Amino acid sequence: MRGGAGEELPSVSVIANTAKPEAVSIAERIVAYLSGEGIEFVLEEELAKALNRPGDGVPLRSMRTDLLVIVGGDGTILRACLDLPDDAPPIMAVNAGERGFLTTVEPSEVKEALRAFFEGRVEVEERMRLEARIGSTALPKALNEVCLTSKVPAKLFKARVRKNGAEMCWVEGDGLLVATPAGSTAYSLSCGGPVVDPGLRCLLLTPICPVRPSWPFVLPPNAEVEVEVVRAREPVAVVDGQAVFELEVGSVVCVRASERPLRFVGLRARFYEKLARRGSGPHA
């Protein structure tokens, strides 16, 4: 793996869920492998502290490398992706969680996957994101969904929904999800939304526990969705279950497909394999 004279080796950033000993252990093995191969790397600050390598720690948004390795579950990936710049490097997501729907590599495959990346043999999958704004305020880009709901549990959330300026429907219930194809297997699925291949570009509108007959919609990628809050107790917009933004009655949240997807790399596409394991396939 070591480059010859004048050959520039790629650089790697490593992030891990430091609250999970397994994730820290996997990250430690990755660092040992990179060190042994003479590959330049940096660590997210909290991981650098956990591995007693404070000199290698840098803030997430300052990471400028050829590959970003994230070790954890889907929550770790979503939290990290909220802070990534638009020109983020390809992401290798190593599973150290329970579901790992967004992960692309298992712990036993890390060395093989890294070698494949360095040799240009990995599969690259783009994942569409959403960009949303409240008035002139831009929210972080969402990899899974933007959730519009009430902060107070069991309080009715009522909203008017427009598509490209034309009234589309009304939503009354616990809230509304605007999701990506990648997010179709997350919160949206538990609310009765459809499963969509993550390689597609579209928007999903999924009502949350509607009090009157209501259906999910699949919209084209050029659709701009406007959600006007008509009635709610302490309404909020929640991006990927991580970042919460307060709304008011009368607030309008505009959501559309971003032109800046994230790129995930792995040894092979695993979406349908994971879907079958989750329970949609035959049971033993």
C-alpha positions, 0 to 999 in steps of 0.5 A, spaced: 500 500 500 505 504 501 506 509 495 513 509 491 517 515 490 513 521 488 506 517 489 501 521 493 497 517 497 490 518 499 488 521 506 483 519 511 478 522 516 475 518 521 469 519 526 466 514 531 461 514 536 465 515 542 459 513 547 460 506 544 466 502 546 465 497 540 465 503 535 472 506 539 475 499 538 473 499 531 476 506 530 482 504 533 484 498 529 482 503 523 488 508 525 493 502 526 492 500 519 492 507 516 499 508 520 502 501 518 500 503 511 503 510 512 497 513 510 495 520 512 489 521 517 486 526 522 481 524 527 475 528 529 476 531 536 472 527 541 475 521 537 482 523 538 481 524 545 478 517 546 484 514 543 489 519 547 491 522 540 489 529 541 494 532 536 491 528 531 484 531 532 481 536 528 473 539 528 469 536 523 468 541 518 475 542 518 476 535 515 479 536 508 481 529 506 480 524 500 475 519 504 471 520 511 470 514 515 464 514 520 464 508 525 457 507 528 450 506 527 445 511 523 444 516 528 452 517 528 452 518 520 446 523 521 449 527 526 456 527 522 452 529 516 449 535 518 455 538 519 459 536 513 460 541 507 457 541 500 464 538 498 465 533 503 469 527 501 466 520 499 463 517 506 465 510 508 460 508 513 462 502 518 456 499 522 457 499 529 450 500 530 443 495 531 440 497 524 445 500 520 441 502 514 446 507 512 452 503 513 456 501 507 461 496 510 461 491 516 467 491 521 470 485 518 470 488 512 474 495 513 481 493 511 478 490 505 474 496 503 480 501 505 484 497 500 479 497 495 478 505 496 485 506 495 485 502 489 479 505 486 475 498 486 469 501 490 462 502 489 460 509 489 452 511 491 450 518 491 444 519 496 440 525 495 439 530 500 433 535 502 434 543 503 429 546 507 428 554 509 424 557 514 423 564 510 430 566 509 433 562 514 436 555 511 436 549 515 442 544 515 441 539 509 437 533 511 439 526 509 433 522 511 427 527 512 425 534 515 419 532 520 414 538 521 410 537 528 408 539 535 413 539 540 408 538 545 406 530 545 399 528 542 397 535 540 394 536 533 398 539 528 395 542 522 398 544 515 396 546 508 401 543 503 403 546 496 407 543 491 410 549 486 405 554 489 399 550 487 395 547 493 396 540 494 393 537 500 391 539 508 395 535 513 391 534 520 395 529 525 401 528 529 405 532 523 408 531 516 415 528 514 418 530 507 423 525 506 428 522 501 429 515 498 434 514 503 429 516 509 424 512 506 426 506 510 426 510 517 421 514 520 417 515 514 416 507 513 414 507 520 408 512 518 406 508 512 410 511 507 413 507 501 420 504 500 424 507 495 430 505 492 435 510 495 438 511 488 432 515 485 431 522 486 424 524 489 421 527 495 416 523 499 411 526 503 408 522 509 403 524 514 404 522 521 398 519 524 393 523 520 386 524 524 382 524 517 384 519 511 390 521 508 396 518 503 403 519 502 405 522 496 411 521 491 413 527 488 418 529 482 425 531 484 423 538 481 418 539 486 418 545 491 414 543 497 411 549 502 408 547 508 404 552 512 403 551 519 395 553 520 395 550 527 399 547 532 402 547 539 409 549 539 411 547 532 418 545 530 422 543 524 426 537 526 432 535 521 434 528 521 432 527 528 438 531 530 437 539 529 430 542 532 428 549 529 422 552 532 416 555 528 410 559 529 403 558 527 403 562 520 410 559 518 412 556 512 417 551 511 420 550 504 423 543 502 426 541 495 431 536 493 438 539 494 443 539 488 449 537 492 448 529 494 453 525 499 457 520 496 457 513 500 462 508 498 462 500 500 464 494 497 457 492 494 450 495 494 446 492 500 440 496 500 435 490 498 439 485 503 438 489 509 431 490 507 430 483 507 433 482 514 429 487 516 423 483 515 420 484 508 423 478 506 421 471 507 422 469 515 425 462 517 
